[in-house]
């Protein structure tokens, strides 16, 4: 970012570039993208964790018996 200061320079009162500040570096071109070596998506077999006993009972009970009125 170029910085300026307000002062009286060679051309009179006004804004001047601050020469004490470093000039911004030139933008670097991003590297060329490398094509992926393998497929972007890989299908896997789902693995299910063993449910705790209370959760297994909850799933095995009929839903209407879970609702208590």
C-alpha positions in Angstrom: 0.0 0.0 0.0 1.4 3.4 -1.0 1.5 5.9 1.8 1.2 9.6 1.5 1.7 12.6 3.7 0.4 16.1 3.7 3.1 18.8 3.4 4.7 21.5 1.4 6.8 19.9 -1.3 8.3 21.0 -4.6 4.9 21.7 -6.0 3.4 23.4 -3.0 0.9 22.4 -0.3 -0.6 18.9 -0.9 -0.2 15.2 -0.6 3.1 13.6 -1.5 4.2 10.0 -1.6 6.2 9.0 1.5 9.6 8.0 0.1 10.6 6.5 3.5 8.0 3.7 2.9 9.1 0.7 1.0 7.5 0.3 -2.5 5.1 -2.6 -2.7 6.5 -5.7 -4.3 5.3 -6.7 -7.7 2.5 -9.2 -7.5 3.8 -12.7 -7.9 2.0 -15.0 -10.4 0.5 -18.0 -8.7 2.1 -21.3 -9.6 0.5 -23.3 -12.3 -2.1 -25.8 -10.8 -0.9 -29.4 -10.7 -3.4 -31.9 -11.9 -4.5 -34.4 -9.3 -2.7 -37.8 -9.4 -5.8 -39.9 -8.5 -9.6 -39.6 -8.5 -11.1 -36.6 -6.7 -13.7 -38.8 -4.9 -13.3 -42.3 -3.6 -16.2 -44.4 -2.6 -15.9 -46.3 0.6 -18.0 -49.0 2.4 -19.9 -47.5 5.3 -18.9 -48.7 8.8 -21.3 -48.5 11.6 -20.3 -48.3 15.2 -21.8 -50.7 17.8 -24.6 -49.0 19.6 -24.7 -49.0 23.4 -27.4 -51.3 24.8 -29.8 -48.4 25.8 -29.7 -47.0 22.3 -30.2 -50.4 20.6 -33.3 -51.0 22.9 -34.6 -47.5 21.9 -34.4 -48.3 18.2 -35.9 -51.8 18.6 -39.0 -50.7 20.6 -42.1 -49.8 18.6 -42.4 -46.0 18.2 -45.9 -45.8 19.6 -44.8 -47.4 22.9 -42.2 -44.7 23.4 -44.9 -42.0 23.5 -46.4 -41.9 27.0 -49.6 -40.0 27.5 
